[in-house]
Amino acid sequence: MKATSTSPKAKDKLLRLGAVLFWLLIWQLGSMAVDQEILLVSPVSACATLIRLMGESSFYQAVFGSFGRILAGFVLSAVLGVLLAVLSCALFPARVLLRPLLSTIKATPVASIVILALIWIRSTNLSIFISFLMVLPIAYENVLEGFDSADPKLLEMARVFRIPFPARVRAIYAPAAFPMLLTAVRLSLGMCWKAGIAAEVIAQPRNSIGSALQQAKLFFATPEMFAWTLAIILLSVALEKLVVFGITALQRRMEGMPCSR
């Protein structure tokens, strides 16, 4: 009988699962060693609390509120980042002018932006704005890097045959930029969630995870804080899968479209 060999993809999944189980075990042992739930709850207690919260309507109001705001900020920044990258690709002065602005956004601490933004923006919309700012530089720089890596021979051919710039973007630049856009999504979504929830903790909008976290902290409800944190992680992973699926589907659709002059 031939021994069945595990595929590399299956091995990778098993290794990831093993790593997750290892750290869950460390967490459980740490909780047992501390033996004070107010300081460190066990993963079992955190999951049980999350299940209990899922039975309350306020949980879904907070989840959908935060999810909608953070998703809106992400989508707006991704779209604007792509458009600015196209503009910088077409016009070099735009690239020069945008560089210091986006570098400043990247270098400014999130807490400083949140506090300053509260002067001009309503607390309800603050997480949208913060998520937008966190993603914009990453989306812009990665997509622009993808444009810059486009095949120079194809670009020269497009110039010789006088292919319009919009057609070049779709046929040459977009295929080069899609892998970098996926990288930007994976890099920015976690940061987007962290910054968005941090903004909610400070601004305290209604129906938000950040507000629920702050309330749990005020009442020393450590299991609820861990449960909400677990919910944030699960939502972040789900949103990443959703966005990556959408971008991949768009890429396949664009690759199947004929290039018109």
C-alpha positions, 0 to 999 in steps of 0.5 A: 500500500502506498503511503498517502502524502499530505499536501503542502497546503494541508500541512500549512493549515495543520501547522497554523492550527497547531500554533493556535492550539499551543497559544490557547493552551499557554493562555489556559495555563496562565489563567489557571496559574493566576487564578483570578478572573478579574486579572486573566480569564481563561479562553473557555470563560471568554468563549462562554461569555461571548456566546452569552453576549451573542444571545443579546440584541445589544451585541448585534447592534454594537457589532453591526454598528462598528462593522459598518463604520469601519467597513465604510472607512476602509472602502472609502480609503481603498477607492481613494488610494487607488484613484490617487495612485492612478493620478500619481502614475499619470502625473508626476507632480501629483506623486511629489505633492502627495508624498509628504502628506501621506508620510505625515499621516503615517507618522502621526500617532493614532491617539493624536489624530483621534483627539484632534479629529474630535474637534471637527468630527461627530463622535458617531463618524469618528471611527470612519474617519480614523479607519480611512486615514489608517488605510489610505497611505497603505493602499496608495503606496502599495497600488502605486508600487504595483503600477511602477512594476508594470512591464515596460515592454507592454507600456512601450507597445501601448505608447506605440499603438497609442492605447488610451490611458484608461485602457492601459490602466485596465490592461497593463497597470491593473494586473500588476497592481492587484497582487499589491492591492491584496497585500495592502488589504492584508496589511491594513485591515487589522490596523483599520480595526484596531484604530477604529475600535480605539477611536470608538473607545475614546469617542463613545458612539452609541451601538459600538464595540468600543463603547461596550469595551469601555463599559466593561472596563468601568465595571471590571468585567474582564470576561466581557472585555476578553469576549469583545476582543475575541469578537473583534478578532473574528470580525477582522478575519471575516472582513479580510476574507470578504474583501480579498474574495471581492478583489479576487473576483474583480481581478478575474472579471477584468482579466476576462474583459476584452481590451478596447481602444 
